[in-house]
Amino acid sequence: MKVLVIPVVILLLCSCGNRSNRTSSPRPSVQEQEACAKRADWMSRSKALQPPLETIENHFNPVMGRCFVLVVHNPGIDSLPEPGNGVILFERQYVDDAFENRRFAYFEWIRLSNAVNPKVNQCWILQPNGSKEICRSRDEFQKMVRRSFMD
């Protein structure tokens, strides 16, 4: 009798973990989301970001337990004189931990006014294991940021 009860109990325990309505990643609590949004707002004011020229998006990542902010400095807003070449236009995007003020990703392109295509100046993502992954375009950067920090 005892032999029959044990396999039944084990079967029940094993089937509990396979429910289809369980999510694969934890959901952030309302408190975590609110704290993250407040910190992003504070960062926006303290860095004197100027919408719509600069935008900030926040996301609490429950797996990593971090509040990330993506700051986008829109293209063509800053222009610097370049001797003999006209004007330099550039775009910058970066991801910071809102509470530690630690940079996790950075993207920047530069284009001289007389150049046809922009040149990617820097593009990298710091992975959770500490390795730096290099990217080659804005699209690649944005996909990596969404996958690593903002999902």
CORZIJO-V517951 format. One record per helix or strand. SS is the DSSP state (2 for helix, 1 for strand). FROM is the first residue (numbers start at 1). TO is the last residue. If there is no record, write none. Layout:
SS:FROM:TO
SS:FROM:TO
//
This chain:
2:2:16
2:30:46
1:54:61
1:66:82
1:86:97
1:102:112
1:119:126
1:132:134
2:138:150
//
